[in-house]
Amino acid sequence: MHLIPMPEKGLLNSFPRVTPVQLNLLVGVFFLLAFNRTFWSIGYRLMDGNIFDLFLFGFGVCMLTQVVLAFFGFRYLQKPILIFLLLVGAAASYYVDTLGAVIDREMIQNILTTTFAESKHLVTPGYVLHMAVFGVSPSVLVAVIPVKRAGFVKTVVVQSATAAMALVLCVGALLVNLKTYSVILRGNKELMRSYQPGAPLNGLIKYATMVTKAAVMELQPRGRDAVRVGALAESDKPVLTVIVAGETVRSQNLGLAGYERNTTPELSNTPNLVAFTDVQSCGTATAVSLPCMFSRFDRQNYSYEKGLSNENLLDIVNHAGVKVEWWDNNTGDKDIAARLPTRSYTHTDDPENCAAGECRDGVFLDPLAASLISINEDTTIVLHMIGSHGPAYDLRYPEEFRKFTPVCGTPELKNCSDEEIRNSYDNSILYTDHVVSQIIQMLQNRPDIASSLVYVSDHGESLGENGLYLHGAPYFMAPETQTTVPMLFWFSDSYLEERPLDLNCLKDRAEQPASHANLFHSVLGLWDIETIERQAEEDLIGGCQIEEKDTPS
């Protein structure tokens, strides 16, 4: 029997052996060259095209990365960490470079709290190709390349010395032009927020810290003194308020706000409707804005921890004896309705509104009509819409609302012109106008119910202006298109008969700026709920009430 000789070198042995320090350095350089087109572009602009300053700054960042990687240069730890960072950096760089996104703590929160139906539109062919080339391929290379390993003690010494040397080189590079670098870093946070994979890793750590702190907090009661007063509390009719939590509608594209296109033809002709179109959102993403606008805190004082650890607007309305329900066609209630009944319509068996595997907001109409038939108690219903959520704007409306053409029929926005993106987005607002108008018509057709409606969008959207798309930019650098949203109030004739309001007074107030912080106090005002939590100066409704005149006995 003849034995077949084995080759002297296998696949693994065909790669040159490297030390842990060399592997970290190779991957760190790859980070800078492959994942940081936006980082280099911002740096070039901020340094007025000075290549030498930019090179030294990039070298300093590379050395700082080596300081961090040195802590993980151990057997069984180094390769998994490097592969994780390669995959994270590749994923982040795609969205940063193509959509102008910033991957910070709030964006991480938005990513981890979204649904599969929403997130699947971001996994495009371009993203898959990018991940294969810049994420998977180098990860496989890191996995198979042989590494010369030393004993534990020697590894500790070598990695400590490497970290110290890298830190010295980092400081030395920055000291060459410290004045320029310090001014840039203090005044331009977007530079380091564009560095991959450092920015998403920093955001992930901050998010984990935030969630850990919030997990041990006790719920603080709010508005337990809430009591309804005035004519509505004594009405023989059931009182109903529908709060429509809109999604991704910016004021700049709203017909009611003077946009060149009439994207709100139905609402524009609706009596008893008052539109606030200069409203500042609490955040630039649903995960922040939605719980913030239902909380008692304004944008400056809101935090994730405060939102979870304090009862909110809906709790207080419920304390006042009003039945409250949350109906959802989006990513859930973000714990706003944690103590209240909820309904989900994201996977409803409705061929007309859910044919594409996701439901359009028309899915709310039939259940709401059915509920109105049997309503016999004072109620607040919150409808959380999918609205104009991108990048698949074209899925948010049916064919008959494709008024503005040509449209962007793909979530791969880089394959569409700005005009096509804008057309699709405007069509989605046109459909929101229709759905909200249909709800108002239902309510108006029930004179036996004293009804009102509030519509407010959670945040705006970027449609390619200055290279930015979608939303979620850090608030300090977010454009007005992401932070200026509409808030609408409508009152049925029955509501105004029970509780007269001066709508001209309210329209005058609508000419002034407002914010999401006004929602909390205005809904309490809408119900005429007295509580220590309600601030008269923030209530848009109460100040326009027509005082009842004394009637002769």
N, C-alpha and C positions, 0 to 999 in steps of 0.2 A: 504494500500500500504506500502510495506516495502522498506526502503531506503538501498541501498548497501553501507556499510561503506567504506570510502576511506582509503587506507593505510596511516599510520602516516608519513612515509618517502617515498618520490618519488625518482626518479633516481638521481636528482641533490643533494638531501639531503643525499644520500648514500656516497658522497665524503666528506672528512673532510674539514672544512672551513679553509682557509689560509689567511694570511695578504698579502698585495701587496709586501712587502719586502720579505716574504717567497717565493712567487710565482716567483719573479725575481731571487732569489737565486737558486731555484730548476731548473729553465730553464737555468740559467748560468752554473750550474754544468753539466747539460745535454749537453750543447754546447761543453764543454771541453771533456767530455767522449765519446760522440757519433760522433762528427763531425771532430775530430782533430787527427786522426791517423798519418797523415803526419807531423803535428805540433810536436807531441810527438817524432816521429822518428827522425826528424831533430834536435830537442832539445837534445835528448839523444846522438846523434853523436857529436854535437857541444860542449856538456858539458862532453865529454869523459866518458860517462856512469855513471856520478855522480848522483845517484837517488835523493839525498837530494837537490842538487842545482836545479835539474829539477823540483822537487816538489815545491820548494819555488817560482821558476819562474812561474810555472803554477798557483800557488795560487795568485801571484801578478797579472797575466793576468786576472784571474777570478774576482778579486776585482776591477780591472780597468773596466771590463765589467759591474760590478754592479754600478759603478759610472755613466756610460752611461745610463743604464736601469732605474736608479733612476729618471731621468728626464721625464720618460714616465710612472711612476707608478700611473697614475690617472684614475679614472673611464672613460669608453668609449675610452680610449687611450691605456691603458696597454695591454689588450689582443690582439687587432689588430696588435700592434707593435710586440709583442712576436710571434704571429703566422706567421707574415711576415718574421721575422728573422729565425724562425724554418724552413720554407720552403726554404728560400734562403740558409741557412746553409746546409740543407740536399742536395739540388741540387749541390751546390759548392763542398761539401765534396766528392760526388761521383766522379766527374771529377778530383779533386785534388788527391784522393787516388788511382783511377784506371788508370788514364792517365798521372799523374804527372803535370797537368795543374796548372797555377797560375792565380787566378782571380783578376786582377788589372784593372786599368782604361782602358788600351788598350784592354784587353779581354772583358770588358763590352762593349766597343765601337764595337768590332767585333761581339759580340752577338746581339746587338741591330740593327746592319746594315746588318745582313745576311738575307738570304731568307728562306722561309719555306722548299723549296726543299733541301737546304743544311742542315739545322738544324734538320730536321726530322730523319736523320741517327744517331743523338746523343741520341735520345729517344729510348733506347733499353729496352728489357725486364728486364735486370739487373738494369737499371736506374729506371724503374717504380716500381720494387720491393723495391729498396732502398728508394725511395720517400714515398712509402706506409708505410714502417716500421719506418723510421727516420724523416719523414716530416709530413705526414698526420695524423698518429696516435697520436703523441704528440700534434699536433695542435688541434685535436678534444678534447683531454684531457684538454688542457689549456682553450678551449672554454666552457667546461661544469663545470669545477671545481668552486665551490662557493668561493667568496673572501669577506672577511670582509672589508667593506669600511667605512672610516671615513669622516668627513666633509672636505671641500676644504682646510681650513686653517690648520687643523691638518695634513692633507696629505702633504701639502707643508713642514711643519715643520719636519715630520717624514722622508720624502724622502730626504730633505736637510741634515738632520743628518745622514741618511744612506749613502748618497754620500760622506760626509765628513769622516765618519768612514771607508768606503771602500777605500777611497783615502789614508788615514793614513796607513791602513793595507797593501795596495799595495806598498807604499813607504818603509814601514818597511821591507817587505819581500825582496825587491830588495836591500836594504841597507846591508843586511846580507852578500852579496857577490857582491857588486856593481861593483868592478873592472872587475870581470869575465863577468857579464851581459853586462856591457857597451861595452867591447871589442867585445863580440859576436854580439850585436845589431848593432854596427857601421860597422862591416865587413861582416855581414851575413844577408842581408835584406830578404833572403828567409824565415827566421824563422817566422817573423810576417806576411809575405805575405801568409803564409800557415794557419794562424789562421782563423777559421770559427766561426761565420759569419762576423767577423771584416773586413777581407780583401775585400770581395765583396761589403760590405756596404761602405767602404772607397773608393773603385773604382767607385761605383755608384755616390757617392757625387762628386768626382773629375770630372767624366764625365759630370754630370749635370752642374757643374760650367763651364767647358770648353765650352759646347754647348751654355750656356747662354751668355758667353762673345762673342762667335763667331757670335751670332745672330744679334748683333748690329754693326758689323764691316762693313765698306764700302769697296767695291772692288777696289783694287789698280791696275791701268793699268800697263802692262809690255810689253816691246818690241813693242811699237807703232811706233818705228823707223825702224822696220824690213823691209829689202829689199833683194830680191834675186839678186845674182851677178853670174858672170861666165857663163860657157858654158850651164849649165842646164837651166838657165833662158832664154837663147836664142834658146833653142832646138825647132825644128819643131815638135818633137814627144811629146805627153803627158808624163809627168813624174809622176810616182806612187811609193809611199812608203807604204808598209804594215808593221805596228807595231803590233806584236803579244805579248800581255801581258799574259805571261804564269802563271800558278797557281801551287804552291807547288812543283816545281821541284828543287831538290837540286843537286849540282854539283857532290857530292860523288857517285851518282848512274847514272851518264851520261857516256855513252860509249865514247863520244868525249873528256871527261876529263880523260880517262884512266881507267875507271871502268872495273873490271874483266869480266863483262858481256857486250856484245855489245848491249846496249839498244837503240843505234842510228845508225842502219845499213844503213839506207837510207841517212841521213844527212852526215854520215862519207864519203860517196862517192859522195857528191855534190860539183861540181866545184865552185870556186869563193866564198866559204864560209869561214869565219874566226870566230873561237870560243874563246871567253873569258870565262874561266871556274873558275877563282878565283875572283869573283865579290861579294862584300859585300852588302847585302840588307839593305835598309833603316829601315826596321822593320821586325818583325817576324809574322805579320798577314796582310791580305789584306787591312783592314781598314786603316792601317798606311802606309804600303809600297807602295801601288798603287798610292795614291795621292802624296806621297813624291817623288817618282821617276819621276813623270811628272812635279814636281815643280822646281823652280830655286834654292831650298835650299838643302844642304847636310843633312845627318842624324843628325849632331850635332846642326844644326840651324833650322831644320824643326819643326813645331808644327801644330796641327790641325787648330788653328786660322790663322796661316800664309798661310796654304794651301788653305783655303777658301777665304781669303781676298786678294789674289794676283792672277792675271792672270797667266796661266801656259804655258807649252810647246805648247800644241795644240792651245791655243789662239794666241800665237806668230806666229806659222806656218800659221795660218789663216790670221793674220795681213799682212803677206808677200804675200798674194794673192793666197794661196793654199787652195783648198776645203778640209775640214776635216770632217770625219764621225767616229762615235763610234758604233761598233757592239758588242753586249754583249751576252755571254752565261754563265754568272756568277752572281754576286750579285749586278750588276749595276756599274755605272761609278764613284761613290763616289764624285759626283759634278765636276769631271774633265771636263766632256763634257756638263756642265750646259748651255753653250752658243752655243752649236753645235748640228747638227742633230744626232740622235741616233736611233739604231734599237735593239730590243730585240729578241733573238732566244731561250730563255729558255723554251718557251711553243709552239714551232713551230709544225705544222702538218707535221711531217716527220717520217713515220713509221720505216724507216731504222735506224735513229739516235736518235729517241725520244720514243722508244717503252716502256721504263721502267718508263715513267712519268717524266724523266729528259732527257735532250739532251746531247749527246756526241758532241765533237768538230767537228766531221765530218759534223755537221749541217751547218757549214760556207761554205763548198766547192761549193755547187750548186749556192747559191746567189752570191758568189764571181765570179764564172765563168760567170754568167749572167751579172754582172756589168762590167766585162772586155770587153764584146762585145760592150758596148756603151760608154766606157770611152773616153772623148774627151777634158778633162782639167786636169791640174796638181792637184793631189789628194793625200791625206794621209788617209788611212783607219786603224783604230785600232780594232783589234780582241781581245776581252777579253775572254780568254778560261776558262773552268772549270778544264782543265788539269788533275792533279793528286790529286785533293782535297779529303781528307779522311773524315771520316774513311771508307767510302764505295768505296775503290779503285777499287773493282771488277766491279763497274758500269761504270767506266770511259773508258772502251774499249770493243769492240765487241769480240765475241767468238774466231774469227780467230787470235786474238792477245794474246790469253792466252798461251803464249810460255813457261813461267816459272811456274812450278807446283810443289807441290800442292798450291792452292791459298786460301786466306781468303775470303770466300763468305758471310761474315756477317759484319755489322758495329760494332758488339760487339767484339772489338779487344782482350779483355781478354780471349776470347774463342778460339783464334788462336795462333799458335806458331809464333815466330819471323820470322822463315823461310817463313811461309805462308803469313805473312804481307809483307815481303820484296818482295816475288814473285808477289803479286798483285800490289804493288807499281811499280815494274820494268815493268810490263806489261802495266801499264798506261803511263809510259814514252815511251815505245815502240810505243804506239798508237799516242802520241804527235809527235814523230819523223815522223811517217807516214803522219799525217795531215799537218805538216809544210812542209814536202817534197812535198806533193801534191800541196800546194800553190805555192811553188817555181817552180815546173814544169809548172804550169799554166802560171806564169809570164814569164818564159823562153820561152814558146811557143808563146809569143807575142813580136816579135822583133820590132814591131811598137810602143812599149811602153818602155820608159827608166825606168825600175823598180828596186826596191831594197826592202829588207826585214830586219827587226830587230826583233829578238826574245829575250825577257828577262823575267825571272821568278820573281814573286813578293817576294817570300821567300822560305825557304826550309821546311824540315819536319823531325821530330824524329820518328823513327820506332821501338822504344823499347830500344834504347841505354840508359843505366843508368836509366832505368825505366820510361823514357819520351816517350810520344806518341804525334802525331799531331804537332801543332805549337802554336805560341802565347806566348812563354816564355818571360819574361822581358829581354830586350836586354843585360843587365849587366850579366845575368846568362845563357843566351841562348847558347846552344852548336853550333859549327860550322855547323852542319847539318841543322840548322834552318836559318843560316845567310849567307851561301855561295851558290851562285846561278850562273847559266850560262847566258851569253848574247852573242847572235850570230848576225853576220852581213853577209848578202848575197847581191851580186850585179849581175844583169843580164848583158849579153854581151852588150846589147844596152846601159845600163847605163854607162858601162866602156868605150864604144866608145864615148859617149857624154862627159863624165868626167873621164879621165884616173886616176886610183888610183894605187899606188904601194902596191899590196896585201902582198908582203913579208914584207914590212914596217909595215903593219897592223898586220901581224902574229907575228912579233917581239914584237910589243906592247902588243899583247895578252898573251905573256909569263909573263907579269908583272901584279900585282894586279890592280883591278879596283873597281868601286862601282856604285851603282844606280845613284849617282850624275853625272856620265859621260853620262848618257842617254840624259839628257836635252841638253847638249852642243853638243853631237855627232849627234843627229837628226838635230839640226840646221846646223851642219857641213855637214850632208848628203844632205841637200837641198841647201847648200852654202848660208845660210841666214846671212847677216850682221846685227847685232844689238848690242847695248851696253850690252845686257844680256848675250851674248855668250862669254865665256872665252876660249881662244885658248888652254890653258894648260889642260883644262878638255875635250876638243874635241878630240875623238879618231880617227876621220876621216880626218879632215882638214890637219893635219901634214903629211899625207901620199898621198896627192894629187901630181900628176905629173904635173909640170908647163908646160904650152903650150909653145912650141918654136916659135919664130917669123918665119913667112913664108915669102918668097920673094914676093914682089908685082909684 
